[in-house]
Amino acid sequence: MLSTRKEKYFRAVRRLFTTLDQNSDGGITKQEFEQAWDNPVLQTVFDALEISASDAWQLFTELDSDGSGEVDVDEFLEGCMSIKGPARSIDVVRIKKDLLRLRQRLEYL
């Protein structure tokens, strides 16, 4: 049963991504994401997925690891799944990003 819930959540997040990706290029830009907050229907979807506005915005900025202003579908799905459930904190995503940066820096030493 847990697997079914997770699958439903995954499908709902994928539909949300498709809705947010207004130009269907496979990525959500900062502008597309900001426009979503003007849409009450999308706000309701985020609420239903148990993703608060502050968590969603922080998640977007954290997942944009290269600073391009765009997040692809895999990054978005992974991020949304990571803030679902008991370990909801955006800090988990931030820690993963920090560890990746640290690993990259250590490779250059």
N, CA, C and O atoms as CSV, one atom per row, in Angstrom:
chain,resi,resn,atom,element,x,y,z
A,1,MET,N,N,0.819,-1.198,0.000
A,1,MET,CA,C,0.000,0.000,0.000
A,1,MET,C,C,0.865,1.265,0.000
A,1,MET,O,O,0.540,2.249,-0.665
A,2,LEU,N,N,1.949,1.228,0.739
A,2,LEU,CA,C,2.861,2.373,0.765
A,2,LEU,C,C,3.407,2.650,-0.625
A,2,LEU,O,O,3.539,3.803,-1.035
A,3,SER,N,N,3.722,1.581,-1.344
A,3,SER,CA,C,4.248,1.728,-2.694
A,3,SER,C,C,3.230,2.414,-3.597
A,3,SER,O,O,3.593,3.252,-4.423
A,4,THR,N,N,1.953,2.060,-3.442
A,4,THR,CA,C,0.906,2.674,-4.248
A,4,THR,C,C,0.803,4.162,-3.953
A,4,THR,O,O,0.645,4.963,-4.874
A,5,ARG,N,N,0.889,4.541,-2.688
A,5,ARG,CA,C,0.865,5.963,-2.322
A,5,ARG,C,C,2.047,6.699,-2.932
A,5,ARG,O,O,1.902,7.804,-3.455
A,6,LYS,N,N,3.203,6.082,-2.861
A,6,LYS,CA,C,4.402,6.705,-3.411
A,6,LYS,C,C,4.269,6.867,-4.925
A,6,LYS,O,O,4.658,7.896,-5.477
A,7,GLU,N,N,3.726,5.865,-5.588
A,7,GLU,CA,C,3.514,5.943,-7.035
A,7,GLU,C,C,2.535,7.056,-7.381
A,7,GLU,O,O,2.753,7.793,-8.342
A,8,LYS,N,N,1.461,7.185,-6.613
A,8,LYS,CA,C,0.486,8.252,-6.853
A,8,LYS,C,C,1.136,9.619,-6.670
A,8,LYS,O,O,0.925,10.532,-7.468
A,9,TYR,N,N,1.921,9.746,-5.618
A,9,TYR,CA,C,2.616,11.008,-5.353
A,9,TYR,C,C,3.561,11.323,-6.508
A,9,TYR,O,O,3.609,12.457,-6.984
A,10,PHE,N,N,4.308,10.324,-6.955
A,10,PHE,CA,C,5.252,10.485,-8.060
A,10,PHE,C,C,4.522,10.963,-9.313
A,10,PHE,O,O,4.978,11.893,-9.979
A,11,ARG,N,N,3.396,10.334,-9.636
A,11,ARG,CA,C,2.619,10.738,-10.820
A,11,ARG,C,C,2.087,12.159,-10.670
A,11,ARG,O,O,2.080,12.929,-11.630
A,12,ALA,N,N,1.639,12.506,-9.460
A,12,ALA,CA,C,1.119,13.859,-9.222
A,12,ALA,C,C,2.225,14.898,-9.376
A,12,ALA,O,O,1.992,15.968,-9.938
A,13,VAL,N,N,3.410,14.599,-8.892
A,13,VAL,CA,C,4.535,15.534,-9.016
A,13,VAL,C,C,4.934,15.676,-10.485
A,13,VAL,O,O,5.253,16.774,-10.941
A,14,ARG,N,N,4.915,14.569,-11.219
A,14,ARG,CA,C,5.245,14.627,-12.653
A,14,ARG,C,C,4.222,15.489,-13.404
A,14,ARG,O,O,4.594,16.273,-14.277
A,15,ARG,N,N,2.931,15.344,-13.065
A,15,ARG,CA,C,1.901,16.190,-13.699
A,15,ARG,C,C,2.123,17.654,-13.347
A,15,ARG,O,O,1.967,18.535,-14.192
A,16,LEU,N,N,2.488,17.907,-12.095
A,16,LEU,CA,C,2.771,19.279,-11.672
A,16,LEU,C,C,3.931,19.841,-12.482
A,16,LEU,O,O,3.865,20.980,-12.944
A,17,PHE,N,N,4.984,19.064,-12.659
A,17,PHE,CA,C,6.129,19.522,-13.439
A,17,PHE,C,C,5.696,19.874,-14.856
A,17,PHE,O,O,6.082,20.915,-15.388
A,18,THR,N,N,4.899,19.012,-15.462
A,18,THR,CA,C,4.425,19.245,-16.832
A,18,THR,C,C,3.631,20.542,-16.913
A,18,THR,O,O,3.748,21.285,-17.887
A,19,THR,N,N,2.834,20.809,-15.903
A,19,THR,CA,C,2.051,22.042,-15.862
A,19,THR,C,C,2.968,23.256,-15.700
A,19,THR,O,O,2.764,24.286,-16.341
A,20,LEU,N,N,3.974,23.126,-14.842
A,20,LEU,CA,C,4.895,24.236,-14.606
A,20,LEU,C,C,5.769,24.523,-15.825
A,20,LEU,O,O,6.134,25.670,-16.083
A,21,ASP,N,N,6.098,23.479,-16.563
A,21,ASP,CA,C,6.956,23.606,-17.750
A,21,ASP,C,C,6.115,24.135,-18.911
A,21,ASP,O,O,5.724,23.380,-19.802
A,22,GLN,N,N,5.846,25.418,-18.889
A,22,GLN,CA,C,4.901,26.038,-19.821
A,22,GLN,C,C,5.309,25.911,-21.280
A,22,GLN,O,O,4.444,25.805,-22.150
A,23,ASN,N,N,6.604,25.920,-21.568
A,23,ASN,CA,C,7.036,25.823,-22.964
A,23,ASN,C,C,7.426,24.396,-23.358
A,23,ASN,O,O,7.918,24.170,-24.464
A,24,SER,N,N,7.207,23.439,-22.461
A,24,SER,CA,C,7.438,22.006,-22.720
A,24,SER,C,C,8.853,21.698,-23.199
A,24,SER,O,O,9.049,20.847,-24.067
A,25,ASP,N,N,9.839,22.393,-22.628
A,25,ASP,CA,C,11.223,22.148,-23.044
A,25,ASP,C,C,11.957,21.176,-22.118
A,25,ASP,O,O,13.148,20.923,-22.298
A,26,GLY,N,N,11.247,20.634,-21.129
A,26,GLY,CA,C,11.861,19.658,-20.227
A,26,GLY,C,C,12.517,20.271,-19.013
A,26,GLY,O,O,13.183,19.572,-18.250
A,27,GLY,N,N,12.339,21.572,-18.820
A,27,GLY,CA,C,12.898,22.252,-17.658
A,27,GLY,C,C,11.959,23.335,-17.171
A,27,GLY,O,O,11.170,23.895,-17.932
A,28,ILE,N,N,12.064,23.615,-15.881
A,28,ILE,CA,C,11.281,24.707,-15.293
A,28,ILE,C,C,12.238,25.852,-15.041
A,28,ILE,O,O,13.230,25.698,-14.330
A,29,THR,N,N,11.938,27.003,-15.626
A,29,THR,CA,C,12.763,28.181,-15.393
A,29,THR,C,C,12.277,28.894,-14.133
A,29,THR,O,O,11.184,28.635,-13.629
A,30,LYS,N,N,13.112,29.787,-13.647
A,30,LYS,CA,C,12.739,30.592,-12.486
A,30,LYS,C,C,11.449,31.368,-12.779
A,30,LYS,O,O,10.568,31.474,-11.926
A,31,GLN,N,N,11.356,31.900,-13.984
A,31,GLN,CA,C,10.174,32.668,-14.374
A,31,GLN,C,C,8.924,31.781,-14.386
A,31,GLN,O,O,7.874,32.195,-13.893
A,32,GLU,N,N,9.022,30.584,-14.935
A,32,GLU,CA,C,7.876,29.673,-14.958
A,32,GLU,C,C,7.456,29.318,-13.538
A,32,GLU,O,O,6.265,29.238,-13.237
A,33,PHE,N,N,8.430,29.109,-12.676
A,33,PHE,CA,C,8.138,28.749,-11.296
A,33,PHE,C,C,7.472,29.900,-10.558
A,33,PHE,O,O,6.515,29.694,-9.812
A,34,GLU,N,N,7.978,31.113,-10.767
A,34,GLU,CA,C,7.390,32.287,-10.126
A,34,GLU,C,C,5.948,32.505,-10.584
A,34,GLU,O,O,5.090,32.870,-9.780
A,35,GLN,N,N,5.678,32.282,-11.870
A,35,GLN,CA,C,4.330,32.459,-12.399
A,35,GLN,C,C,3.348,31.464,-11.784
A,35,GLN,O,O,2.153,31.747,-11.693
A,36,ALA,N,N,3.843,30.311,-11.364
A,36,ALA,CA,C,2.975,29.302,-10.749
A,36,ALA,C,C,2.336,29.824,-9.473
A,36,ALA,O,O,1.213,29.445,-9.139
A,37,TRP,N,N,3.047,30.696,-8.755
A,37,TRP,CA,C,2.507,31.212,-7.500
A,37,TRP,C,C,1.391,32.214,-7.716
A,37,TRP,O,O,0.680,32.562,-6.773
A,38,ASP,N,N,1.226,32.686,-8.947
A,38,ASP,CA,C,0.097,33.555,-9.265
A,38,ASP,C,C,-1.146,32.746,-9.615
A,38,ASP,O,O,-2.235,33.304,-9.756
A,39,ASN,N,N,-0.987,31.440,-9.755
A,39,ASN,CA,C,-2.082,30.566,-10.158
A,39,ASN,C,C,-2.604,29.821,-8.928
A,39,ASN,O,O,-1.911,28.952,-8.399
A,40,PRO,N,N,-3.830,30.151,-8.461
A,40,PRO,CA,C,-4.365,29.505,-7.259
A,40,PRO,C,C,-4.528,27.991,-7.418
A,40,PRO,O,O,-4.446,27.255,-6.435
A,41,VAL,N,N,-4.756,27.527,-8.637
A,41,VAL,CA,C,-4.904,26.087,-8.854
A,41,VAL,C,C,-3.575,25.378,-8.555
A,41,VAL,O,O,-3.551,24.334,-7.904
A,42,LEU,N,N,-2.485,25.956,-9.036
A,42,LEU,CA,C,-1.179,25.350,-8.771
A,42,LEU,C,C,-0.810,25.433,-7.292
A,42,LEU,O,O,-0.172,24.522,-6.764
A,43,GLN,N,N,-1.200,26.501,-6.627
A,43,GLN,CA,C,-0.965,26.593,-5.193
A,43,GLN,C,C,-1.694,25.475,-4.463
A,43,GLN,O,O,-1.175,24.904,-3.504
A,44,THR,N,N,-2.894,25.169,-4.921
A,44,THR,CA,C,-3.675,24.086,-4.333
A,44,THR,C,C,-2.994,22.740,-4.563
A,44,THR,O,O,-2.988,21.880,-3.682
A,45,VAL,N,N,-2.424,22.566,-5.745
A,45,VAL,CA,C,-1.706,21.318,-6.051
A,45,VAL,C,C,-0.503,21.177,-5.122
A,45,VAL,O,O,-0.281,20.103,-4.564
A,46,PHE,N,N,0.270,22.239,-4.947
A,46,PHE,CA,C,1.406,22.182,-4.027
A,46,PHE,C,C,0.931,21.830,-2.621
A,46,PHE,O,O,1.546,21.009,-1.940
A,47,ASP,N,N,-0.159,22.450,-2.191
A,47,ASP,CA,C,-0.707,22.143,-0.865
A,47,ASP,C,C,-1.102,20.673,-0.759
A,47,ASP,O,O,-0.822,20.025,0.250
A,48,ALA,N,N,-1.744,20.153,-1.784
A,48,ALA,CA,C,-2.165,18.745,-1.783
A,48,ALA,C,C,-0.968,17.805,-1.729
A,48,ALA,O,O,-1.051,16.718,-1.158
A,49,LEU,N,N,0.135,18.223,-2.318
A,49,LEU,CA,C,1.356,17.417,-2.295
A,49,LEU,C,C,2.170,17.633,-1.023
A,49,LEU,O,O,3.260,17.084,-0.865
A,50,GLU,N,N,1.619,18.443,-0.119
A,50,GLU,CA,C,2.262,18.762,1.153
A,50,GLU,C,C,3.606,19.459,0.956
A,50,GLU,O,O,4.578,19.191,1.664
A,51,ILE,N,N,3.634,20.360,-0.025
A,51,ILE,CA,C,4.825,21.156,-0.282
A,51,ILE,C,C,4.454,22.608,-0.031
A,51,ILE,O,O,3.673,23.197,-0.780
A,52,SER,N,N,5.013,23.178,1.019
A,52,SER,CA,C,4.685,24.560,1.342
A,52,SER,C,C,5.346,25.492,0.336
A,52,SER,O,O,6.291,25.110,-0.355
A,53,ALA,N,N,4.849,26.695,0.262
A,53,ALA,CA,C,5.393,27.678,-0.673
A,53,ALA,C,C,6.876,27.938,-0.392
A,53,ALA,O,O,7.684,27.995,-1.319
A,54,SER,N,N,7.224,28.094,0.862
A,54,SER,CA,C,8.626,28.366,1.188
A,54,SER,C,C,9.510,27.165,0.874
A,54,SER,O,O,10.620,27.331,0.367
A,55,ASP,N,N,9.032,25.956,1.169
A,55,ASP,CA,C,9.805,24.757,0.833
A,55,ASP,C,C,9.975,24.622,-0.669
A,55,ASP,O,O,11.056,24.269,-1.142
A,56,ALA,N,N,8.925,24.898,-1.420
A,56,ALA,CA,C,8.985,24.755,-2.877
A,56,ALA,C,C,9.991,25.730,-3.476
A,56,ALA,O,O,10.782,25.353,-4.340
A,57,TRP,N,N,9.966,26.971,-3.027
A,57,TRP,CA,C,10.897,27.961,-3.574
A,57,TRP,C,C,12.331,27.611,-3.191
A,57,TRP,O,O,13.226,27.669,-4.035
A,58,GLN,N,N,12.558,27.253,-1.943
A,58,GLN,CA,C,13.901,26.860,-1.517
A,58,GLN,C,C,14.362,25.623,-2.281
A,58,GLN,O,O,15.525,25.517,-2.671
A,59,LEU,N,N,13.438,24.695,-2.487
A,59,LEU,CA,C,13.767,23.487,-3.237
A,59,LEU,C,C,14.223,23.854,-4.644
A,59,LEU,O,O,15.236,23.346,-5.125
A,60,PHE,N,N,13.481,24.731,-5.299
A,60,PHE,CA,C,13.857,25.129,-6.659
A,60,PHE,C,C,15.251,25.736,-6.683
A,60,PHE,O,O,16.081,25.363,-7.512
A,61,THR,N,N,15.506,26.665,-5.780
A,61,THR,CA,C,16.808,27.329,-5.796
A,61,THR,C,C,17.932,26.366,-5.440
A,61,THR,O,O,19.032,26.487,-5.979
A,62,GLU,N,N,17.686,25.424,-4.555
A,62,GLU,CA,C,18.711,24.443,-4.195
A,62,GLU,C,C,18.974,23.454,-5.332
A,62,GLU,O,O,20.115,23.043,-5.544
A,63,LEU,N,N,17.936,23.077,-6.055
A,63,LEU,CA,C,18.104,22.104,-7.131
A,63,LEU,C,C,18.778,22.705,-8.357
A,63,LEU,O,O,19.322,21.983,-9.193
A,64,ASP,N,N,18.739,24.012,-8.458
A,64,ASP,CA,C,19.400,24.693,-9.579
A,64,ASP,C,C,20.885,24.788,-9.256
A,64,ASP,O,O,21.408,25.877,-9.019
A,65,SER,N,N,21.554,23.655,-9.247
A,65,SER,CA,C,22.935,23.577,-8.774
A,65,SER,C,C,23.928,24.331,-9.651
A,65,SER,O,O,24.962,24.782,-9.157
A,66,ASP,N,N,23.633,24.475,-10.948
A,66,ASP,CA,C,24.569,25.174,-11.824
A,66,ASP,C,C,24.251,26.656,-11.968
A,66,ASP,O,O,24.948,27.378,-12.681
A,67,GLY,N,N,23.191,27.114,-11.287
A,67,GLY,CA,C,22.831,28.529,-11.324
A,67,GLY,C,C,22.243,28.979,-12.645
A,67,GLY,O,O,22.206,30.175,-12.931
A,68,SER,N,N,21.781,28.036,-13.455
A,68,SER,CA,C,21.242,28.363,-14.774
A,68,SER,C,C,19.846,28.967,-14.713
A,68,SER,O,O,19.367,29.527,-15.699
A,69,GLY,N,N,19.193,28.856,-13.562
A,69,GLY,CA,C,17.824,29.349,-13.455
A,69,GLY,C,C,16.814,28.352,-13.983
A,69,GLY,O,O,15.663,28.707,-14.237
A,70,GLU,N,N,17.240,27.085,-14.153
A,70,GLU,CA,C,16.343,26.052,-14.675
A,70,GLU,C,C,16.585,24.736,-13.940
A,70,GLU,O,O,17.719,24.394,-13.604
A,71,VAL,N,N,15.492,24.002,-13.698
A,71,VAL,CA,C,15.547,22.696,-13.051
A,71,VAL,C,C,14.881,21.699,-13.988
A,71,VAL,O,O,13.788,21.951,-14.495
A,72,ASP,N,N,15.552,20.547,-14.222
A,72,ASP,CA,C,14.950,19.559,-15.116
A,72,ASP,C,C,14.020,18.626,-14.348
A,72,ASP,O,O,13.953,18.677,-13.120
A,73,VAL,N,N,13.316,17.788,-15.067
A,73,VAL,CA,C,12.277,16.947,-14.480
A,73,VAL,C,C,12.842,15.994,-13.432
A,73,VAL,O,O,12.229,15.810,-12.381
A,74,ASP,N,N,13.981,15.392,-13.691
A,74,ASP,CA,C,14.545,14.445,-12.732
A,74,ASP,C,C,14.937,15.135,-11.428
A,74,ASP,O,O,14.684,14.610,-10.343
A,75,GLU,N,N,15.549,16.303,-11.534
A,75,GLU,CA,C,15.928,17.062,-10.336
A,75,GLU,C,C,14.676,17.436,-9.539
A,75,GLU,O,O,14.654,17.337,-8.312
A,76,PHE,N,N,13.635,17.867,-10.256
A,76,PHE,CA,C,12.408,18.295,-9.601
A,76,PHE,C,C,11.732,17.119,-8.894
A,76,PHE,O,O,11.312,17.244,-7.744
A,77,LEU,N,N,11.627,15.979,-9.577
A,77,LEU,CA,C,11.004,14.800,-8.977
A,77,LEU,C,C,11.774,14.341,-7.748
A,77,LEU,O,O,11.183,14.071,-6.702
A,78,GLU,N,N,13.081,14.254,-7.874
A,78,GLU,CA,C,13.911,13.821,-6.746
A,78,GLU,C,C,13.755,14.774,-5.565
A,78,GLU,O,O,13.638,14.344,-4.417
A,79,GLY,N,N,13.756,16.068,-5.859
A,79,GLY,CA,C,13.621,17.059,-4.799
A,79,GLY,C,C,12.279,16.977,-4.090
A,79,GLY,O,O,12.216,17.018,-2.861
A,80,CYS,N,N,11.200,16.859,-4.871
A,80,CYS,CA,C,9.865,16.767,-4.264
A,80,CYS,C,C,9.725,15.488,-3.442
A,80,CYS,O,O,9.109,15.496,-2.376
A,81,MET,N,N,10.291,14.401,-3.931
A,81,MET,CA,C,10.222,13.145,-3.196
A,81,MET,C,C,11.028,13.246,-1.902
A,81,MET,O,O,10.667,12.636,-0.896
A,82,SER,N,N,12.110,14.009,-1.925
A,82,SER,CA,C,12.955,14.102,-0.729
A,82,SER,C,C,12.314,14.923,0.381
A,82,SER,O,O,12.665,14.744,1.547
A,83,ILE,N,N,11.382,15.824,0.054
A,83,ILE,CA,C,10.749,16.615,1.113
A,83,ILE,C,C,9.394,16.051,1.520
A,83,ILE,O,O,8.687,16.653,2.328
A,84,LYS,N,N,9.030,14.902,0.967
A,84,LYS,CA,C,7.772,14.233,1.320
A,84,LYS,C,C,8.012,13.330,2.517
A,84,LYS,O,O,9.028,12.638,2.578
A,85,GLY,N,N,7.101,13.329,3.456
A,85,GLY,CA,C,7.178,12.392,4.561
A,85,GLY,C,C,7.931,12.937,5.759
A,85,GLY,O,O,8.092,14.150,5.893
A,86,PRO,N,N,8.398,12.045,6.637
A,86,PRO,CA,C,9.001,12.473,7.893
A,86,PRO,C,C,10.250,13.337,7.717
A,86,PRO,O,O,10.492,14.240,8.517
A,87,ALA,N,N,11.028,13.073,6.697
A,87,ALA,CA,C,12.235,13.870,6.471
A,87,ALA,C,C,11.930,14.991,5.494
A,87,ALA,O,O,12.630,15.149,4.494
A,88,ARG,N,N,10.901,15.766,5.768
A,88,ARG,CA,C,10.420,16.820,4.883
A,88,ARG,C,C,11.342,18.015,4.772
A,88,ARG,O,O,11.202,18.810,3.842
A,89,SER,N,N,12.239,18.160,5.652
A,89,SER,CA,C,13.000,19.398,5.729
A,89,SER,C,C,13.789,19.676,4.458
A,89,SER,O,O,14.444,18.794,3.902
A,90,ILE,N,N,13.710,20.900,4.023
A,90,ILE,CA,C,14.493,21.344,2.876
A,90,ILE,C,C,15.980,21.259,3.197
A,90,ILE,O,O,16.820,21.270,2.297
A,91,ASP,N,N,16.299,21.174,4.482
A,91,ASP,CA,C,17.691,21.048,4.887
A,91,ASP,C,C,18.334,19.786,4.328
A,91,ASP,O,O,19.530,19.782,4.037
A,92,VAL,N,N,17.572,18.730,4.174
A,92,VAL,CA,C,18.106,17.496,3.606
A,92,VAL,C,C,18.609,17.755,2.190
A,92,VAL,O,O,19.692,17.303,1.817
A,93,VAL,N,N,17.824,18.480,1.408
A,93,VAL,CA,C,18.224,18.806,0.038
A,93,VAL,C,C,19.454,19.705,0.061
A,93,VAL,O,O,20.384,19.513,-0.723
A,94,ARG,N,N,19.459,20.670,0.944
A,94,ARG,CA,C,20.581,21.595,1.048
A,94,ARG,C,C,21.864,20.854,1.426
A,94,ARG,O,O,22.930,21.141,0.880
A,95,ILE,N,N,21.768,19.918,2.341
A,95,ILE,CA,C,22.935,19.143,2.756
A,95,ILE,C,C,23.478,18.328,1.591
A,95,ILE,O,O,24.691,18.256,1.391
A,96,LYS,N,N,22.583,17.714,0.820
A,96,LYS,CA,C,23.025,16.943,-0.342
A,96,LYS,C,C,23.761,17.832,-1.340
A,96,LYS,O,O,24.778,17.434,-1.909
A,97,LYS,N,N,23.243,19.030,-1.546
A,97,LYS,CA,C,23.886,19.954,-2.483
A,97,LYS,C,C,25.246,20.388,-1.951
A,97,LYS,O,O,26.218,20.449,-2.703
A,98,ASP,N,N,25.317,20.689,-0.667
A,98,ASP,CA,C,26.583,21.091,-0.067
A,98,ASP,C,C,27.621,19.978,-0.162
A,98,ASP,O,O,28.794,20.240,-0.430
A,99,LEU,N,N,27.195,18.749,0.057
A,99,LEU,CA,C,28.117,17.624,-0.051
A,99,LEU,C,C,28.632,17.458,-1.472
A,99,LEU,O,O,29.802,17.138,-1.682
A,100,LEU,N,N,27.755,17.675,-2.448
A,100,LEU,CA,C,28.171,17.590,-3.842
A,100,LEU,C,C,29.212,18.661,-4.154
A,100,LEU,O,O,30.227,18.376,-4.789
A,101,ARG,N,N,28.963,19.884,-3.712
A,101,ARG,CA,C,29.926,20.966,-3.920
A,101,ARG,C,C,31.264,20.658,-3.260
A,101,ARG,O,O,32.320,20.890,-3.849
A,102,LEU,N,N,31.218,20.138,-2.042
A,102,LEU,CA,C,32.432,19.796,-1.321
A,102,LEU,C,C,33.202,18.700,-2.059
A,102,LEU,O,O,34.423,18.780,-2.194
A,103,ARG,N,N,32.502,17.699,-2.525
A,103,ARG,CA,C,33.134,16.622,-3.277
A,103,ARG,C,C,33.805,17.166,-4.533
A,103,ARG,O,O,34.919,16.763,-4.868
A,104,GLN,N,N,33.131,18.081,-5.230
A,104,GLN,CA,C,33.703,18.665,-6.438
A,104,GLN,C,C,34.959,19.475,-6.113
A,104,GLN,O,O,35.941,19.413,-6.852
A,105,ARG,N,N,34.936,20.221,-5.035
A,105,ARG,CA,C,36.106,21.004,-4.631
A,105,ARG,C,C,37.275,20.106,-4.274
A,105,ARG,O,O,38.417,20.396,-4.630
A,106,LEU,N,N,36.994,19.016,-3.572
A,106,LEU,CA,C,38.053,18.102,-3.170
A,106,LEU,C,C,38.693,17.418,-4.367
A,106,LEU,O,O,39.872,17.068,-4.322
A,107,GLU,N,N,37.935,17.225,-5.431
A,107,GLU,CA,C,38.480,16.604,-6.638
A,107,GLU,C,C,39.523,17.502,-7.291
A,107,GLU,O,O,40.430,17.007,-7.961
A,108,TYR,N,N,39.409,18.810,-7.105
A,108,TYR,CA,C,40.333,19.756,-7.728
A,108,TYR,C,C,41.598,19.972,-6.916
A,108,TYR,O,O,42.535,20.612,-7.393
A,109,LEU,N,N,41.640,19.448,-5.698
A,109,LEU,CA,C,42.837,19.646,-4.862
A,109,LEU,C,C,43.952,18.720,-5.237
A,109,LEU,O,O,45.021,18.763,-4.629
